[in-house]
Amino acid sequence: MKNFLVKTIANAGALAVAVWLLDKITLTGDSTFKKVWTLILVAVVFGLVNFLVKPIVKVLTFPLFILTLGLITLVVNALMLMLTSWLADKFDLSFHVDGFWTAVLGGLIISVVSWALNLALPDGD
């Protein structure tokens, strides 16, 4: 459970950095508390998408991973971010990613920041 919380906090921080850096990734809310709560819920959705959907997509696109020497990972991460945005809309969360190229750049930012935060935050062992 502690590992789940650490990963969720890292995802929320990475999503916050992407929202801060990119104008076309939006997070709206009436108050700071509402924005933080929305960010945490979106981080949970993003974590579930990466846990449940991403492995299936990676298996189905394995030949493309070999052919592109792993660069297709940027596209897969962008698709996971766009799926998260779509699900956030369905759950009435005020998080939106506008466009594929924004999702590619956002996925890259989220990957780097999440990696750095996971190094800095304590392990859940």
N, C-alpha and C positions, 0 to 999 in steps of 0.2 A: 504494500500500500504506500509506503514511504517513497519507493521508486516511482510509482505512478504520480505522486504529488510533485516530486522533483522534476519529472519530465513535463508535466503539465505547466509548472511554473516557467520552465525553460522555453516551452512552446509559446506561452503567453508573452514572455519577454521578447522572443524573436518576432512574433506577430506584431507586437507594439512597435518594434524598430522598423518593420516593413511599412506599417501604417504611417509612421513618422516620416520616413524617407520618400515614400511614393505617394503622389497626389491621387492616383487612380485606385489605390486601396483605401477604402474609407471605413471608418468606425464612428458611428454617431451615437449620441446619447445626451440626455438632459443634464446629467451631473457627472462628476468624476467617478463616483461610486458606480453609477450605471454603466459607464464606459469600461471600468475595470471588471465588473461582473460579466459584461458581455464578452470582453476579451478572454476571460477565464473559460466561459462556456464555449467560445469559438476554439480555444486551445484544446478543450476536451474533444470537440467534434473533429478537429484536425488530427489529434492523436488517434482517435478511433478510425478515421479514414486511412491514416498511414498504417495502422495495425491490421485492418481488415481488407482493404481494397488494394493497397500498394503491392503486397506480395503476389497477388493474383495477376496484376498488370505486369509485374516484373517477369513472372514465369511466361506469360503469353508473348511478351516482347523480347525474350532472351536472345533470339537471333539478331535483333536490332542492337542490343547491348554489345554484342560481339562485333557487328559490322561497323558501329560508330565509335568503338573503343570506349563505351560508357557515356558518351555525350548525350545519349537519349535520356539519361537520368534527369537532365534539365527539363525535358519535355514532360516526363512522368511526374516530376515534382510540381510543375506548373499545372498539370491536369488534376493533381491531388488538391492543390490550392483552389482551383476553380470549382471542383466538386465540393470542397468545404464551403465556399462562398454560396453555392447553390443550396446546400443543406442548411446553411445559416439563414437563408431567405425563407426556406420552408419552415424552420423553427422560429421564425419571426425575430431573429437576432440581427442587429443593425451593422452587419459586416458585409462589404461588397468588394469584389475584385473586378475591375473594368478592363477586360481585354486579355487576350492570350499573351502578348509580349509583356504586359505588366505582370502577369502571373509568372512568366519565366524569370523576370528580374526579382519579383517578390519571393519566389521559391529559392532562388540563389541566396538572397539576403537572409531568409529564414533558416536555410541550411547552415550558413556560416555562423550566424548569431546563436542558433540553437546548439551547434557543436561547441562553441566557446563557452556558453552558459553551462552546458553539461560537464565541461571540464572544471568550471569554477564551483559549481554547486556540489554538495556532498552526495556520495553514493547512497543508495537505499539498501545496502547489504545488511 
